[in-house]
Amino acid sequence: MNHHRRKLGASSLFLALLLICLPAFAQPEIPKTPAGQAFADWLTSFNSADPKQMAAFNQKYARKGDVDGLLQFREYTGGLELLQLERSAPDNLLALAREVESQRGMYFELTLKGDGLGDNLIMELRPTALPPQFAVPRLAMADALAALRERATQKTAADQFSGALLLAKSGQTLLQQAWGYADRGASRAATTETQFRLGSMNKMFTTVAVLQLVDAGKLSLEGTVGRYLPDYPNREVAAKVTLLHLLTHTGGTGDIFGPEFDAHRLELKEHADYVALFGKRGPDFEPGSQISYSNYGFVLLGRLIEAVSGMSYYDYVQQHIYAKAGMQSTGSLPESEVVPARSLGYTKEDGRLVSNASSLPFRGMAAGGGYSTVGDLLRFAQALEAGKLIPKRLLATATSSKSSDGGFGYGFAVQGEGATRFYGAVGGAPGMNGELRIYPELGYVLVGLSNFDPPAAELMVEFFSARMPLH
């Protein structure tokens, strides 16, 4: 798409330099210990983005690693830059690294046991806030917005972004802009009114619907699946899994995607169809004992909403969420129906952008797959914060982290501390990606939507959030 490219003038050159300038530091030397050697081998193979080097690492250390999955993670991060060593011993190493693409912090811990091969090589990656000396510098608002626009333009020219971005502060929209195409074949440009698929962001609407019914006394967070669906096929799930488990991904109810979904994709038209297909499964673990992200758990919540409201899930969220918030461009109509402003999705195959149509469900549902605009998601955020959808006390509970390391509240992602604490949601699947962040203390609402694979929109959101002023 060379017609998107343009020469950099003086101001653009300044911005381009601004995008890549990070605090200078001397990269530490990796110790020549057994743990250090294993870390150096892994980091080299990972940053190479070469499947042969990744496979060679697995062979050398007798690992059963998923090379394809690691390649996806490498594309997501852009590679890892070693910042400093936190701890080093012959059999253990803890390193602080930074993702090249997003500049997010990451701890990498490696431990050798026994012969240090196979399962005796233990590697763990976990996100962390970067110390001030490594953090991206905060910018004035005008500079942060200019940097974001330049970043989005560059990524669009490189076929790495297509979508829309929005930033509002204290009710005032400071940025609302689109890049790329809603339909590449027809050269239909994306606009701020383009409806992008949301993926798992639908879970926010499902959560709000459940909490509305809890507030009305029609559902209880401690109520079991069987209490509201007496004929549920699996008795253990019916008796042990509660709404609280489902909202916090602790019910062990598993996923919906895989061979069974692929075989019945276009037959799964209602939430009851998913229950008929997957409802005989027992829980993967004792409900409440651990966290495991569950799409099927939110399908179940959609079915529970229908059972106690007497309405279809789609009618309920339309009447009680979208209409109340003034969201006129949000829905989950079947893919077979014409929605003129809905974008087409594009996924990467062998380095080429191709249609994602063959992977789409019949229609969006309570776990994900609907569509919206950046403006509608701002309206949703504003209605939430104003207490128009659920009481503020329920919102505060739902958006409080339920684990010591952040992660999830009730259906919402929850991260950060103090002024940088935010809640919202991320959605992603082939040919779709989106993120909503609501910063209650700062008054920011940040939205990114894309019709490209993850993390196209997420990286735009992260890029700005790392640079935005904290006042």
N, C-alpha and C positions, 0 to 999 in steps of 0.2 A: 504494500500500500504506500508506494512512494509519494503519492500526492499529498500525504499527511506530513511529509518531511519538510523542514524549512531550515534556512541558515540561522545560526545564532548571532544576534547582534550583541552589542556591548552589555546591555542589561540582561539579556538571556544567557550570555556567557557567565555573568556573575551568578545567576541563579543556578546554572548547571554546576558550577563549582560549589555552590552552597549545598547542593543536594548530596555531594559525595564527600565533603569535608567532615572529617570526624577527628576527635582529639588524637594527637600523635602520641605514640608510645613505642617502646622497644619491645618487640615480640620476644617472649621468654624462650629460653632453650629447653627443649624437652629432655628430661633426665635419661641417661643411658642405663635405666633399670629395666627389669623384665616388664613391669607395668608401663613404664615410659615407652618402651619399644612397641608394645601392643597398641598403645594409644597413638603413637606416631604412625604406625602402619594403618590403623583405622582412619585417622584424620586424612592421611594422604589419599587413601582409596576413596573416601567419601567426597573430598573436594575435587577429585578428578572427574566426577560425573561419568566415569567409564565403567560399564557393567563388568567388563573383564577384570579390571582391578578390584572391584568389589567382590567378585566371585573368587579371585585369587586370595583375598584376605580371608574369606570364609574357609577356603581350602587349607590355608596355612594354619589356621586356628581351629580347624574341625568344627566350624559353625554351620548351622542350618539356616542361616539368615535369608530373608526374602529380599533378593536383589531388586526386584521391581518396586517393592514398597520403599526400599532405601533410595532408589532413584527418584521416586516421587517426593520423598522428604528432601532430597538434595535440591530438586527443582523448587520446592516450596521455600527453602531457606536461602538458596543461592550459595550454599556452602557455609562453613563455620570458620571464623577467624579467632585464633587463640589469643587471649588477652593476658591471662596470668595463671600461675599455678597456685592453688590454695593449699594443697597438701600433696606430699610425695613420699612414698615409701617403696621398697622393692616390689611389694605385692599390691600396692594401692596408689591411685592417683586421682586427685580432684582438680579439674581445670575449669576456669571461667572462660567462656567463648561468647562470640557475638555472631548472630546470623547476618550474613552479608546483605541479604535483600531487605530485611526489615530493621536491622540493627537492634533486635531484641536480644536480651541476655539469656545465656543458657549454661547451666552447670553440666559438665560431663564427668561422671565418676566411673572409674574402672577398677575392678578388683580381680586378682588372680587367686585361685584356689587350686590345690593339688598340682596337676600338670599344666594348668592354665589353658587347657584346650576344651572345646565344646562348651558344656554347661559350667565348666570351671572358670570360664572367662565371663565375668558379669559386667555388663555395661548399662549405665542408666543416664538418660538425658532428662533434665527437668528445667523448666523456665525459671528465670529469676530477674529481679530488677538489677540494672547495672549500677555500679558505684559511680559517683559523680565524675570521676576522672575519665570514665569510658562512655558516659551517657551522651546522646546527641544534644547539642546545645539548643535551648529553648529560643524561640524567635518572637519578635513582635508579630501581632496578628496579620498585618498586611504582608509581611515577609513570609510567614508560614503559609498563607493562602497562595501567594505567588509561587512558592516552592511546590505546593501540591499541584497547582495547575500545570506547572512545567513538567513535573514528574508524570502526571497522567498523560500529557501530550507525548512525552518521550515513549512511555510504555505502549500507547496506542500506535505510534509509528512503528514500533517493533512487534506489533501483533501480540502484545502481552496484556492488553487491557482494552475493554470495550464496556461502557456502562455509564452510570451517573453517580455523582457525589453531591452531598448536601451537608452544610454545617449551619447550625443555628445556635445563637447564644441569647439566653433570657428572652426568648420569643422573637428575636430578630434574625432573619435568614441572612447570613453573610456570604454563603456560596451555594449555588444550585446550578450545576452544569453537567453536560453529557459529552461523551466522546465515543467515536467509533460508530458501529452499525447495529441497528436492531435486526436487520435482514441484509446480510452481505450479498446474497444473490440478486436482490432487487435494488441494491445500493440505497436502502432505506436507512437514513441516519438515525442513530439513537438520539432521543430528546429527554428532557426532564419529565415528560409525561409518558415515556415508554414504560410498559409494565414488564418488569423482570421477574423471573421465577425466584422464589425465596428459599427453596430447600427447607431445612429444618427451622427456619425462622417462624414457620407456622406454629411451632410449639408455644410461642409467646401467646398467641391468640387462644390456643387450647388451655393454657394455664389460666389466663384471665377468665375464660368461660367457666372453668372448674371453680375458681375462687368466687365468682359471682354466685354460683349455685351453693357453695359452702356458706356464703354470707346470707343467702336466702333460706338456709336450713334444709335444703333439698339434698345436699351431699355433706359428708363428714370426712375430714382428712384421715380419720382413723377407721373409716368404713372400709370393708373388704370388697373385692371384686364380686364375690358371691352374694353380698348383701344387695347389690344393685342389679346383678345379672345372675339370678338364681339358677339358670340352666347353663352356666358357663361350663364348657366341656372338661376342663381339668380341675379336679376337686382341690388339689393342693394349692394352685394359684387362687382359686375361688376363696379358699379358707384363710390363706396366709397373707396374700398380697393386698396392701391397702392403697388408698389414693396417695397417701404421703410417700409410700415406696415408689409409686409410678412417677410422681412429680419430681422426685429426687434421684431417679435412675438407680434405685436400690432394690428393685423388686425381682431382679434376675429374669426378666421376661424376654430378653433377647431381641434379635433384629428381625426385620422382614425381608431384607435384601439378600439375594443368593439364588441358587438354582430354582427353588420353589417359586419365588417371585417372578423370575424370568420366564418360567413355564406358564404362569397364569397372569402375567402382567395386565393384559387387557380385560381379563375377567374380574379383576378386583375393582369393582365399581363403587361399593359402599363399605362402610366400616364393618358391617356384619359379614361381608365376604372375607375380610382379613381374619376375623375371629373364627370363621368356619375353616379356614385353611391352616391357621397357626394355633388355634385355641386348645388343641389336645396336648401341646407341649407342657411339660412341667417346668418349674423354675430352674435356672442354671445354678443357683446357689440358694442358701437359706435367705429368704427375704429379709432385708435390713442389715445383712452382715457385710456387704461391700457395695461399691459403686461400679456400675457397668452400664455405659450409655445404651439406652434401649428405645429404638424406634417403635417397636411393637407396644411398649408400655404406653406411649402416647396415642397409638391407635385405640388401645383399650380405653383410655380417657375419653377419646372421641365417642366411643360406643356408650360409655357411662353417661356422658352429656345427653345423648339421644334418649337413653332409657329414662332419665328422671325429668327431662324437659318436655318430652313428648314431641320434639321437633327433630328434624334432621340436623346433623352437625352444621351443615352449610347454612341452613336457615337461621340457626341459633346465632352463629357468629356474625352473620349479616345483620340481624336485627339488634343484637345486644352489644356488639363491639364496633363493627364497621360503621353502621349508621350513627351510633352515639358519638363516635370520634370524627365523623365527617369524612370517612374514607370511601370515596366514590370509585376508586380505581383498583380496589383490592378484591380478590376472589379466588375461587378454585374450580372454575368451569372446566369440563372435560377438554382434553387436548383436541378432540374431534370437532369442537365448536370453534367458530371464528371469533377471535377476540382481536379486533383490528390493531390495537396498540401493543399487543403482547409481542415480545421479542422472540426471535428464534435463538436457540442455544447452540454453542459451538464447542466441541471438545477436541483435544489433540490426539491424533493417531499417527504414529510414525512421523511426527513433526509437522503434520498438516492439520488445519482446522476443518473438521467435518461436523455434520449435524449430530445432535444428541438425541434425536427423535426416537431412536430405537430403544433407548434406556428409560424413557419417561413413563411414569405410571399413567393409568387411564385418566386420573385427575388428582389434584392435590387432596390431602386429607389431614387429619389432626396431627400427624407426625411431621408433615412437611409437603412441599410441592406446589403451594399456591403461588400467586403472583401479586406484585404491588409496585408502587412508584416511590421514589425517595420522598416526595411530598406527603404521600399518605402515611409513610412510616414516621415522618415528623409529627403529623397530626395524631397518630397513635401514641407517640411518646408524650406529647403535650397533654392528651386526655388522661393518660396514666398519672402523670405528675400532678395534674389538677384534681385528681380524685373522682373523675367523671365515670370511670369504668369499674373500679373497685375502691373500697375505702382505703385511705392512706395507711391505716394501721396494717391492713392485709398486704398492701404493696410493700411496706417496710419489712414485713416478715418474709414475703416471697423473694425479696431481693437482698436478703442477708445470706452470706455464705453458710452452707451447712457442713463444711469440712474445714480443717485447720489450714489447708493450703489453697483456699479459694475454690473456684470452679463453678459449682451450681448452687443456686437457691432453689426455689420451686419453679422449675421450667426455664428460668432465666440464667444466663451466664453472669457470674459476679466476679470481678477482679479489682485489684488495686487497693490502696489505702489512702485515707485522708482525702485531699482535694482530687487526687487522681482515681479515686474509687468510681467504678462505673458498673452498670448492669445493662443487659441487652441480650442479643442473640447473634449467632453465626449460622449461616446455612450454606451448604455446599454439596454438589454432586456434579457429574459430568455436564459441562455447558451451563452451569449456574453457580453463582457465589454472591453472598450478601452478608453485611454486618450492620447492626445497629448498636450504638453505644450511647447511653444516657449518663451524663456526669451530674448528679444532683447538686453537689456543692458548687461546681463551676457554672452550672446552667447551660452546659453544652449538650447538643444533640448532634451526633455525627452518624451519617448514613452513607453506605457504599453498596451499590448493586452492579452486577455484571452478568453478561451472558457468555462468559468464558469460564473455564475450569477454575476451581480454587487453586491458589489464593488470590486471584486477580483483584477482587474488591477488598478483601481483608488487608492486603498489603498497602492499598491506598489509605485505608482507615488507620492502619498502624503507623504509616509514614507521617500522617498529619498529627496523630495523637502524641507522637514522640517529640514533636516540635512546637505544639501549640502553647501559647502563654498560659500560665497557671493563675490567672486572675480574671 
